Amino acid sequence: MDHATLSALRDHHPAWRLLASPHAPLVASFLHRVFVAPNVRVMSEADLVEALEDELFALREQLGAEAYPKAASEYLNDWAAPDKGWLRKFYKPGTDEAQFDLTPATEKAIAWLTQLTERPFVATESRLLTLFALLEQISAGTEADPAKRLEDLQRKRDQLDAEIARVLAGDVPLLDDTAVKDRFLQFQQLARELLADFREVEHNFRQLDRKVREKIALWEGSKGALLDEIMGERDAIADSDQGRSFRAFWDFLMSSRRQEELSERLGQVLALPAVVALKPDPRIRRVHHDWLEAGEHTQRTVAQLSQQLRRFLDDRAFLENRRILELLRGIESKALALREAPPTGTVMHIDAMGADIQLPLERPLFVPSVKPRLVELALVAGDNDIDTARLFDQIVVDKARLRSTIQHALRQKAQVTLRELLDAEPLQQGLAELMAYLELAHAGEASSALDGVRALVDEAVAEPIRWQTRSTAGEEVMREARLPRIIFTR
């Protein structure tokens, strides 16, 4: 709490900037109503813009049209800017619509503002009892002497036996209304603070993921050392005090017996006349469900961050392995080329290190480009008649017909070669039609472009393809092409 630290917090901390902002009443009231009060973790941009437009319309009716002149979307983008940091704007995987969530700093500022109002009743006894219970748990949980632990347990058993005897005798001590209000208000405050803690836990995990990504992008060592350091940091977070506390809380709350017990006890407490007189928040009845929802959202965020980190590492490993395979294949091809005729003598020279000196006077002077001289000639149109019919007599191959022919043949058997296909359906347009078949085979080899049909090329077997055509003199001519065997299969 020194002057320099507080000055830096005032300039850089989002919570302090929110409290000092001239729009703090709008920001705090709107975000509390939309996010904190209903325990909403994530809201889409369209829904949040619509809610803010309604809020701005009501405020302009009260304060005038000049109160908040900008549009709702501009305010949201301004609140999510890095210099503000009151909202977190992000995109879910597979969607192109922006999502918004509160930042932990904003929730802290809103929680502090809610405590400024005067409280008609301040719980003190319940806090003192909570402190004594915590000290008792710490003392009992850290006592290593078995005799003292046994003495403490026997003392508690004697107290329970005495209380059981009083109840059996008809002496049932009950809490008065003041004690009930005291303890319920303490429970309500702790329940809200627990909900606010989840955003900070999620924020810490997200900051860890960002640091790991930066470390991967700037890493220059081996991949094994990188993975060891990353997994070490993940284990350090999981084994930290915060990680262990969150895991213990989650295991405790995931018990179905605990959930039923919480629901039953909340129903009994909320039905008490002293609690009804306090007019508690209706959401307190299902606060344990809100805990589950917030904890599940945090767990999903951690799982999503782990999946994105794994995909990021897989992409880098794929690119590195691909480059290594390319280098190895290049070495193999060059070695195979030299296997039959190994070179004699010196295979390669490596130049010695030396300075490449270029003197300024060794550079050639500027030489202007040759400017062409145009001769003035008059162009005279010729009188020869040229037959332009050949320009329009072009061959167009119907690839849809060829694709249908392939699919029709594959209905009768699982695979068919190009030669068998042409024996049943001879070429009608000669070499152009054959080239179209080859283009379809290339597309089928690269991907599923033939609607479930693939093409394989067997380089070891050559097949002749024959077709009838006409020469320029109009005579029937037999043409032949030798191609690798092309097999179309389902």
VEXNUDREN-885926 format. One record per residue (C-alpha): residue in three letters; x, y, z. Coordinates in steps of 0.1 Angstrom, whole numbers, padded with zeros to 4 digits, always signed. Layout:
alaXYZ;...
REM end
This chain:
met+0000+0000+0000;asp+0029+0024-0007;his+0024+0056-0028;ala+0042+0042-0060;thr+0022+0010-0061;leu-0011+0029-0056;ser-0002+0054-0083;ala+0006+0025-0107;leu-0027+0008-0099;arg-0047+0040-0105;asp-0031+0044-0139;his-0032+0007-0151;his-0057-0014-0131;pro-0090-0018-0149;ala-0111-0018-0117;trp-0097+0016-0106;arg-0101+0030-0141;leu-0138+0018-0140;leu-0144+0035-0107;ala-0128+0068-0120;ser-0146+0067-0153;pro-0174+0093-0159;his-0195+0065-0173;ala-0191+0043-0142;pro-0228+0044-0132;leu-0238+0031-0166;val-0211+0005-0169;ala-0214-0009-0134;ser-0253-0009-0133;phe-0256-0025-0167;leu-0230-0051-0163;his-0243-0060-0128;arg-0278-0064-0141;val-0268-0085-0172;phe-0239-0106-0159;val-0236-0106-0121;ala-0271-0108-0109;pro-0283-0136-0132;asn-0249-0154-0130;val-0244-0152-0168;arg-0209-0163-0179;val-0210-0156-0217;met-0234-0135-0238;ser-0235-0131-0275;glu-0229-0097-0291;ala-0264-0094-0306;asp-0281-0101-0272;leu-0258-0078-0253;val-0262-0049-0279;glu-0300-0053-0277;ala-0300-0051-0239;leu-0277-0021-0239;glu-0298-0003-0265;asp-0329-0007-0242;glu-0308+0006-0212;leu-0296+0036-0232;phe-0331+0044-0245;ala-0345+0045-0209;leu-0316+0067-0197;arg-0320+0091-0227;glu-0357+0094-0218;gln-0347+0104-0182;leu-0315+0125-0188;gly-0320+0138-0223;ala-0308+0127-0258;glu-0272+0141-0252;ala-0266+0119-0221;tyr-0251+0089-0240;pro-0248+0098-0277;lys-0229+0068-0290;ala-0245+0035-0302;ala-0245+0004-0280;ser-0220-0015-0301;glu-0195+0014-0299;tyr-0198+0014-0261;leu-0193-0024-0259;asn-0162-0023-0281;asp-0149+0006-0261;trp-0154-0013-0228;ala-0136-0043-0243;ala-0106-0023-0256;pro-0072-0030-0241;asp-0070+0004-0224;lys-0102-0003-0206;gly-0103-0041-0200;trp-0138-0042-0185;leu-0152-0068-0209;arg-0135-0097-0227;lys-0144-0100-0263;phe-0137-0133-0280;tyr-0150-0158-0306;lys-0160-0194-0299;pro-0145-0221-0321;gly-0167-0226-0352;thr-0187-0194-0349;asp-0182-0159-0363;glu-0203-0140-0338;ala-0184-0122-0310;gln-0190-0132-0274;phe-0186-0111-0243;asp-0177-0119-0207;leu-0168-0099-0176;thr-0132-0096-0165;pro-0123-0103-0129;ala-0113-0067-0123;thr-0148-0055-0133;glu-0164-0080-0110;lys-0142-0068-0081;ala-0152-0032-0088;ile-0189-0041-0089;ala-0186-0061-0057;trp-0170-0031-0039;leu-0197-0008-0051;thr-0224-0031-0037;gln-0209-0028-0003;leu-0210+0010-0002;thr-0247+0011+0007;glu-0257+0011+0043;arg-0267-0024+0056;pro-0296-0026+0081;phe-0280-0056+0097;val-0242-0064+0099;ala-0234-0100+0107;thr-0207-0103+0134;glu-0215-0133+0155;ser-0215-0157+0125;arg-0181-0143+0114;leu-0166-0149+0148;leu-0180-0184+0149;thr-0166-0190+0114;leu-0132-0178+0125;phe-0132-0200+0155;ala-0143-0230+0134;leu-0115-0224+0109;leu-0089-0221+0137;glu-0102-0253+0152;gln-0099-0271+0118;ile-0064-0259+0113;ser-0053-0269+0148;ala-0069-0303+0146;gly-0056-0310+0110;thr-0020-0301+0119;glu-0017-0320+0152;ala+0007-0349+0148;asp+0005-0362+0184;pro-0020-0391+0185;ala-0027-0387+0222;lys-0038-0350+0217;arg-0059-0359+0186;leu-0076-0387+0206;glu-0082-0363+0236;asp-0098-0337+0212;leu-0121-0363+0196;gln-0132-0376+0230;arg-0140-0341+0241;lys-0161-0335+0211;arg-0178-0369+0217;asp-0186-0359+0252;gln-0201-0326+0240;leu-0223-0345+0215;asp-0234-0370+0241;ala-0244-0342+0264;glu-0263-0325+0237;ile-0281-0357+0227;ala-0290-0362+0264;arg-0305-0327+0266;val-0326-0333+0234;leu-0339-0366+0247;ala-0349-0348+0279;gly-0369-0323+0259;asp-0344-0294+0261;val-0341-0284+0224;pro-0321-0252+0221;leu-0331-0230+0191;leu-0316-0200+0175;asp-0334-0167+0179;asp-0343-0145+0149;thr-0312-0124+0153;ala-0289-0154+0152;val-0307-0168+0121;lys-0304-0134+0103;asp-0268-0131+0112;arg-0259-0165+0099;phe-0280-0163+0067;leu-0265-0129+0057;gln-0230-0144+0062;phe-0240-0174+0040;gln-0254-0151+0013;gln-0223-0130+0012;leu-0199-0160+0010;ala-0221-0176-0017;arg-0218-0144-0039;glu-0181-0141-0033;leu-0176-0177-0043;leu-0193-0171-0076;ala-0170-0141-0083;asp-0139-0163-0076;phe-0146-0185-0106;arg-0139-0158-0131;glu-0106-0151-0115;val-0097-0188-0116;glu-0106-0190-0153;his-0087-0158-0160;asn-0056-0172-0144;phe-0057-0204-0165;arg-0062-0182-0197;gln-0031-0161-0187;leu-0011-0193-0183;asp-0021-0205-0217;arg-0011-0172-0233;lys+0023-0174-0216;val+0028-0209-0229;arg+0019-0199-0265;glu+0044-0170-0264;lys+0071-0194-0251;ile+0064-0219-0279;ala+0065-0191-0305;leu+0099-0179-0293;trp+0114-0212-0283;glu+0148-0220-0299;gly+0158-0252-0281;ser+0148-0288-0285;lys+0112-0300-0286;gly+0117-0323-0257;ala+0129-0295-0234;leu+0100-0274-0245;leu+0074-0301-0237;asp+0091-0307-0203;glu+0088-0270-0194;ile+0052-0267-0206;met+0041-0298-0187;gly+0060-0286-0157;glu+0041-0254-0157;arg+0007-0272-0162;asp+0016-0295-0132;ala+0027-0264-0112;ile-0007-0248-0117;ala-0026-0280-0110;asp-0006-0286-0078;ser-0006-0250-0066;asp-0028-0238-0037;gln-0054-0224-0060;gly-0055-0255-0082;arg-0058-0279-0052;ser-0085-0257-0036;phe-0105-0256-0068;arg-0102-0294-0074;ala-0112-0301-0038;phe-0142-0278-0041;trp-0152-0294-0074;asp-0150-0329-0060;phe-0170-0319-0029;leu-0197-0302-0050;met-0200-0330-0076;ser-0213-0354-0050;ser-0250-0361-0056;arg-0255-0366-0019;arg-0240-0332-0011;gln-0263-0315-0038;glu-0294-0331-0023;glu-0283-0321+0012;leu-0277-0285+0000;ser-0311-0283-0017;glu-0329-0297+0013;arg-0312-0274+0038;leu-0317-0243+0016;gly-0354-0251+0014;gln-0356-0253+0052;val-0337-0221+0059;leu-0355-0200+0033;ala-0389-0211+0048;leu-0379-0197+0083;pro-0399-0165+0092;ala-0368-0146+0101;val-0352-0153+0067;val-0384-0145+0048;ala-0385-0111+0066;leu-0350-0103+0050;lys-0365-0107+0015;pro-0335-0126+0002;asp-0325-0128-0034;pro-0346-0156-0052;arg-0314-0169-0068;ile-0301-0180-0034;arg-0325-0210-0036;arg-0304-0224-0065;val-0270-0209-0056;his-0254-0244-0056;his-0266-0249-0092;asp-0250-0216-0101;trp-0218-0229-0085;leu-0220-0260-0106;glu-0226-0240-0138;ala-0198-0216-0131;gly-0174-0244-0122;glu-0184-0264-0153;his-0177-0233-0175;thr-0143-0230-0159;gln-0136-0267-0165;arg-0147-0264-0202;thr-0124-0234-0206;val-0094-0253-0193;ala-0102-0283-0215;gln-0106-0260-0246;leu-0073-0243-0238;ser-0056-0276-0235;gln-0071-0288-0268;gln-0060-0256-0286;leu-0025-0259-0272;arg-0023-0296-0283;arg-0034-0286-0318;phe-0009-0258-0319;leu+0019-0282-0310;asp+0007-0308-0335;asp+0007-0282-0363;arg+0043-0272-0355;ala+0054-0309-0353;phe+0036-0316-0387;leu+0055-0288-0404;glu+0088-0298-0390;asn+0083-0335-0399;arg+0072-0325-0434;arg+0104-0305-0439;ile+0125-0333-0426;leu+0109-0358-0450;glu+0115-0335-0479;leu+0152-0333-0471;leu+0154-0370-0467;arg+0137-0377-0500;gly+0160-0353-0518;ile+0190-0371-0503;glu+0176-0405-0513;ser+0169-0394-0549;lys+0204-0380-0553;ala+0219-0411-0538;leu+0199-0434-0562;ala+0210-0413-0592;leu+0247-0419-0582;arg+0243-0456-0574;glu+0250-0470-0609;ala+0276-0445-0619;pro+0295-0432-0588;pro+0315-0401-0596;thr+0352-0402-0597;gly+0375-0376-0583;thr+0363-0345-0566;val+0326-0345-0562;met+0320-0310-0548;his+0341-0279-0540;ile+0334-0257-0510;asp+0347-0222-0514;ala+0368-0208-0487;met+0356-0178-0468;gly+0365-0145-0484;ala+0353-0110-0487;asp+0334-0102-0519;ile+0348-0068-0529;gln+0330-0047-0554;leu+0347-0014-0562;pro+0325+0015-0573;leu+0344+0021-0605;glu+0339-0015-0616;arg+0302-0010-0620;pro+0291-0002-0656;leu+0279+0033-0664;phe+0243+0040-0673;val+0234+0032-0709;pro+0202+0047-0722;ser+0179+0022-0739;val+0175+0022-0776;lys+0145+0042-0788;pro+0128+0025-0817;arg+0122+0045-0848;leu+0088+0039-0865;val+0086+0039-0902;glu+0055+0055-0917;leu+0039+0028-0938;ala+0004+0026-0951;leu-0013-0008-0944;val-0033-0021-0973;ala-0060-0047-0967;gly-0056-0079-0987;asp-0082-0093-1011;asn-0078-0130-1001;asp-0108-0148-0987;ile-0100-0168-0955;asp-0123-0196-0944;thr-0131-0188-0908;ala-0153-0218-0902;arg-0124-0237-0885;leu-0123-0210-0858;phe-0158-0221-0847;asp-0155-0258-0853;gln-0141-0266-0819;ile-0144-0299-0800;val-0162-0297-0766;val-0160-0328-0744;asp-0189-0334-0721;lys-0172-0343-0688;ala-0206-0350-0672;arg-0213-0377-0697;leu-0178-0393-0690;arg-0184-0391-0653;ser-0218-0408-0657;thr-0202-0435-0678;ile-0176-0443-0650;gln-0203-0444-0623;his-0225-0466-0644;ala-0197-0491-0649;leu-0188-0491-0612;arg-0224-0501-0603;gln-0218-0535-0619;lys-0184-0542-0603;ala-0161-0527-0577;gln-0134-0514-0600;val-0128-0510-0637;thr-0097-0500-0657;leu-0097-0472-0683;arg-0091-0497-0711;glu-0121-0519-0701;leu-0142-0488-0700;leu-0131-0477-0735;asp-0137-0512-0749;ala-0173-0510-0737;glu-0177-0472-0746;pro-0153-0464-0774;leu-0139-0429-0778;gln-0161-0406-0799;gln-0140-0375-0799;gly-0105-0390-0801;leu-0076-0376-0782;ala-0096-0348-0766;glu-0120-0372-0750;leu-0090-0394-0738;met-0075-0363-0722;ala-0108-0356-0704;tyr-0107-0391-0689;leu-0072-0385-0677;glu-0082-0352-0661;leu-0111-0369-0643;ala-0087-0397-0631;his-0063-0370-0618;ala-0091-0353-0599;gly-0102-0387-0584;glu-0066-0394-0573;ala-0062-0361-0556;ser-0096-0359-0538;ser-0132-0371-0538;ala-0141-0350-0568;leu-0160-0378-0586;asp-0188-0382-0560;gly-0175-0413-0542;val-0153-0426-0570;arg-0115-0427-0567;ala-0088-0433-0593;leu-0055-0453-0589;val-0025-0453-0613;asp-0004-0484-0617;glu+0029-0472-0631;ala+0042-0508-0635;val+0017-0519-0661;ala+0013-0501-0695;glu-0019-0505-0715;pro-0025-0495-0751;ile-0055-0474-0759;arg-0068-0475-0795;trp-0095-0454-0813;gln-0107-0446-0848;thr-0103-0412-0863;arg-0101-0395-0897;ser-0070-0379-0912;thr-0069-0346-0929;ala-0077-0364-0962;gly-0108-0379-0948;glu-0095-0415-0945;glu-0101-0439-0915;val-0070-0440-0893;met-0063-0462-0862;arg-0045-0442-0834;glu-0029-0458-0804;ala-0016-0443-0771;arg+0003-0463-0744;leu-0006-0452-0708;pro+0000-0465-0673;arg-0029-0486-0661;ile-0056-0464-0647;ile-0081-0480-0624;phe-0114-0464-0613;thr-0128-0478-0580;arg-0156-0470-0556;
REM end
